[in-house]
Amino acid sequence: MKELIGKVSKIILVSLICVTAVFSNADVVQADGYTIQAELRSDYVYAVDITHDVVLLDERSKEIMYPASLTKIMTVIVCMELYEDYSQEIEITEEMLAGLKEADASIAGYSVGDKATVADLFYGCMLPSGADACNALAITLSGSIDNFVKLMNNKAVEIGMKDTHFENPTGLHDDNHYSTCRDMATLVEYCIQNDEFVKVASTLYHTTNPTKKDPEGIELVSLAINGFLRRDLPCPGLVGGKTGYTDEALQCIGLWAEYDDMTVIVITCHGLGVDGIPAHFGDASQILEVADRCDYQKVTEEGQVAGTVTFKHMFSEETYDITCNELYYDIPYDEDVKVYTTFEDVYETDTKERVQSGKLIVSVEDQIIYEKNLKITIPKEKNLIARFIKSIKNLFK
């Protein structure tokens, strides 16, 4: 008989921010006995610990929004994967700069006739959010912006960005250019597997090869990393990231941070700051502070039995364990943790298979902190004669 009960999919818990909570502006974020006022100013927020696969904070993360220059993260990763020689020189043309000044786009600082290496253009895209660098890479690689956008959308589908559509490589506003915080987190998670991307996105300063206006090279500064530093905002664990802004998208940021036992991705979009602190920096700073205080403890082991059920036939019985994988929670070591299921101990079999619903429960000091819906399949009576007897009984019922 085929296996009736599979393992519960990996479940990771953390009290850092309640897994099921949805925070609105000015909510309180708690972590490991600490409490800070999280005056969240962004309308869309998503923070996820990708090491343990747990959502730390979710504010409208699946709703469509405009990603602004977070778009350039996709532009860069597509180019990193398709350009074979990062030392290749690209000559800047009028086509690459067309319309950028009129759109008030941020630029790295290239002029027509300048020659830039592919590597320098990566930094030009990510650090100062240069639309000129994006267009130079896109047009040279694909022949046109339209052709490059097809590559961007194909990559989005490939890596699982389900609610995203790009219209340009820069993030300049277009009503049909959109994404979600979850999709942008998916993109960042994909990108940080690429060593070259990590190198570029985590760089604070970079000097390009010489240009006409800058014979000693253009000095590029990371808007993301420097944004925290010059405002003296705490950013524990911060590795790298990308900012964005348009009138429609407002202030956005996508970043990742690394701690001893986890990597956290933070996406915030559509925010407006107060008191001189931009929303994306203020919100991200508070989230990173909370994440830094988290201390995961393993509360169950791989294959630990959460519950046992017995299927009782007329002349025999079968017993199966319901197991879980590793469970983590941010609790002191001496807390009383219980893991159990709501299934009955024994189920009588009948003439047909049937499905029984139940839950896996995790409690700390008798307070339920997590529930997961499960289903088990109760097999049919094994013995042919017993099935006949039970079918007769069912007729009378």
N, C-alpha and C positions, 0 to 999 in steps of 0.2 A: 504494500500500500504506500502510495506516495506521501511524502512528509506533509503533515497536516498543519504544523505550526512552525513558521519561520522565525528566525531571530528578529527581535525588535530592532528597527533601524537605529543607527548610532544616535544616542541622546546625550546632549551635553547641556548642563544647566549652569546658570550663574546668577547670583543675586546682585551683581553689579548694577544692572538696571533690569527690572522685571521683564522677563522674556515676552510676556503677553501684553505688556503695557504699551499704550500709545500716548506719547507726551505732547501736550500742546504748549504754547508759549508760557513761560514763567512757571513751569513745573519744577518740582524738587527732584534732583537726582541723588540717589543714595548709593553708597558703596562701603561695605565692610565696616560699618559703624560710623562712617563719615557722612556728613550731609552738607551739600553745597547748593546754593541757589543757582539753578541753571536757567538764566534768563534767555531762553532760546529765541532767537530773532529770525530764524529761517523757517519758511513754511514747509519745506521738504527736507527731511533728515533721515539718514540711514547710517548706522554704525554696526559693524559686524566683526566678530572675532573669527577669522577664517581658519585659525588653527584648530579650534574646537567646534566650529560650525554652529555658532550661537549668535543670534541677533541681540545686540546690546541696546539699541535704540531705533525705533521705527516711527517716523512721523510722515505719513502719506507717501511712503517710499515707492509704491506701485503706481502712483498717479503721474500722468504726463506733465512734464515741465520742459523748459528750454534750458539746455545745458551750457549755452554760451561757449566760452573758450575751453571748457572741459572736453569739447570736441577734439581739440588738438592732441589729446592723449591717443585717440584713435588714429589720427593722421600720422603721428610719430611711429606708433607700433606697426602700422601697415608699411610704412617706408623702411623701418628697420628690418622687416622681414623680407622685403623685396629688393632693396638696393644691395648689390653684391660688394661694392667697393665704397666704404665710407670716406675714403680720401678723394673720391671723384670730385672734380670741380664743376660747379654749375654757374653759368653766367646769368646774372639777374637781367631780366628783360622788362619792357614796358608792360607786357601782358601780365607779368607776375605782380606788378604793383598797381594795376588798373583798379580804380574805385576805392582803394583802401583809405586814402586821405579823406575822400568825401564821406565815407562811412565812419570816420573817426576810429578806425581800427588801430589796435596796439600793434607796434612794429618792432622788429629787432634793430632796424636802422640801415638797411641796405639801399643802395641807389642803382639805377640802371647802369649796366656795364661792370659792376662789381663782380668778383668771382669768389664764390664761397664753397667750401667743402661740404659734402653731405653731412659729415659729423658736426660741423659748425652750425648747420641749419637745424639739426636736431636740438641743439642747445638754444638756438634762436626761437624755436617753437615753444619749448618748455619753460625756459627761464623768464624772458620778458613777454612771453605770449605773442611772439611776432607773427602776424598774418602774412607778412612778406616772405618769411622763411617757409611757412606752410605752403603758400602758392608755388614757391620755387621748387620745393620737393615734389609737390603733386603734379605740376605741369611737366616737369622733366621726366618723371617716372611714367606717366600715363598719356602724355600728349595733350591733355585738356583737363579742366576741372571736372567736367561731367564724367569722363572716363574714370577719374580717380575716385569720385563719389561712389561709383558702382563697386569699387574695391572695398571702400569703407562699409557699405551696407552688406556686402557679402561676408566680410569679417564679422560684423555684428551678428548675423545669423549663425555663423559658424561657432561662435563662442557662447551662444545662448542669450544674447540680448534680445528679449522678446518684444519689447515695446519701444524700439528705437528706430528712427529714420533720419539719415543725414542728407543734407542738400548742398553742403560745402565743407571744405576742410578746415575752416577757420572758426566756425561757431557764430559768425555774424547772423543776425536774426532773420529767420524765415519761418513762416507759420507752419511749414511742413518739415521743419528741422526740430526734432524733439527726442526726448528720452525719459528715463525715470531714474531715481536715485539707486534703485536696485540694479538696474542695467549698468549704470556707471560704476557701481561697486564690482559687478562682474567683469567689466572692462579693466579696472585697476588690478583686480586679482589676476587676471590673465597677463597683464603687462609686467607685473613684478616677478614673473617667472623668467623674464628676459633680462640677462645681466647688463646688456647695453642700456636698456631702458632704465634700470635701477641706477646705473652710473650717471646718466644724464639728469634724471628727475630728482636725484638726491644732491646735486651739485648746487652750491650757493653762488659761486662766481665762475665765470668762464670768459676768456679772452679769445676772440676769433682771429683768423688770419687778417692781414692788413686789407683795408678798403680805401677808396678814394678819399672819403672824409676822415677816416681814422687810420692813418698809416701805421699805427701801432696796434691796430685791431680794435674791434668794438668790445667794450666792457659790458658783459651781460650779467644781470643779477636776477636771482630767483624771486619772483613776486610772492611765491608761496612761502618759502622758508624765511625769507627776509621780512615778510609781513608779520610773523610772530616776533622775530628778534627785535625789530625796530620799535615795536610797541611793548616790548618786555612782557609778552604774554607767555605763560607756562605752556610748554608743548612737549611733555615727557614722551620719549620714545619716537618722536617724529623722525622719519627717514626722508620722505620726499612727497611731492604733490604738485598740484596745478590749480591755479585760481581762474576765475572767469567772471565777466560782467557784461551785460547789455542792459538797456533800459527795460526790456521785457523780462529777461532772466534774473535781473538784479544780481546780488553778490553770491557767488558759488565757489565751492572748493571741493577738490577730491584729493585725499592724501592717505598715506598708510604709516603706521607706527609699529615698532617692534619692541616687545618686552621679553622678559626671561623665557616665558613659556607660551607666548601667543603673538600673533600678528593681527592688528586691528586696522580695518579700512573705514574711513569716515567720509561721507558725502553730505554736503549741505548745499541747498539751492534756494533761490528766491528769498534772499534776506536783505534787511536794511539795518545798519548798525545804529548805535546810540553812543553819545558821549565820546565820539572820536574812535570808537572801536567797531570796525566793520563786523557785520553779523557772522560772516563765515569764519573769521578768525576767532571771535569771541565764543561762538558755539563749539567749534572744534577744540579750542583750548580747554573748555570745561569737560568735554567728553574724554579728551586724552588724560586729563588729571584723574578722572574717575577710573579709567582703565588702568592707570598706573598703580592704583591702590588694590587692584584685584589680586587675590591669592587663591587660585584654584586648588581644591583638594579632591582627590579621587574618592568617590563615595561607593562605587561598585566596581567590580573587576569584569574583564572580558569573560562572557559566558556565565556570569553569575545568574543563578536561578531566581527569577522574580515570582514565580508561581508554578504550581503543578496541578494538572487536571487529569482525571481518570475517566476514560470512556468505558462504561460498563455494558457489556453484551450479556445475553442470557446465560451463556456458558463460559464466558471468559471476559477479560478486561484488558485495556491498554492504558498505559500511563505516559504522559508526555510533560516535559519541562518547558516553560516559557522563559527564555533567557534574554538578557540585555547585554549590550556592550559596555564600554567604559562610561561612567557617569561622573561628571565634574560639577562642583558647586563651590561658591566662594563662602566658605564657612570655617569656623574654628575647628581644630582637629578633634575636639572632644564632644562635638554635637552628636545627638542621637539621630541617625538616619535610618529610615525604613523604606524598603522598596517592595511593593506587593501588587497583586492584580485583584480585580473585582470579580473574576470568574469563580464559579462554584467549584468545589473540590471534585465532584462527581457528576457526570452527565450520562443519563440513560440513552442508549442508542435506539434508533427506530428503523423503519424500512427504507428510509431515504436519508441522504446526507442533509445536514442543515447547518446554517451559520449562526454563531453566537457572538454577540458584541460584548465588549468589556473594556476595561481601562488598565493601563499600567500607572501606578501611583508612586510618587516619591514624596516623602514627608520628612521634615526636619523638626525634631522636638514636637511631634504629632501635628505639625502644621503642614498642610499640603502645599508643596511648592511647584509641583509639575504633574500634569496628567497627559497621557497619550492614549488615544482611541486605538483599540486593537480588535481583531476578529479572529476567531478560531473556527475550524470546520469540524463539526461532530460527525464522525463517519456513520455509515449505515450498519445495521446489525450484520455481523460476520456470517453467522450460521444460517443456512438456507431454511431449515426447518423452523428455527427461531423467528426468521423473518415472516414465514407463513403464519405462525401463531400470533405474532404481533399485528399482522395485517388484519387478521380476524378480530382481534381485540379492538383495533381502530375502527372497524366497521360498526361495532356495537357502541363505540363512543360517539 
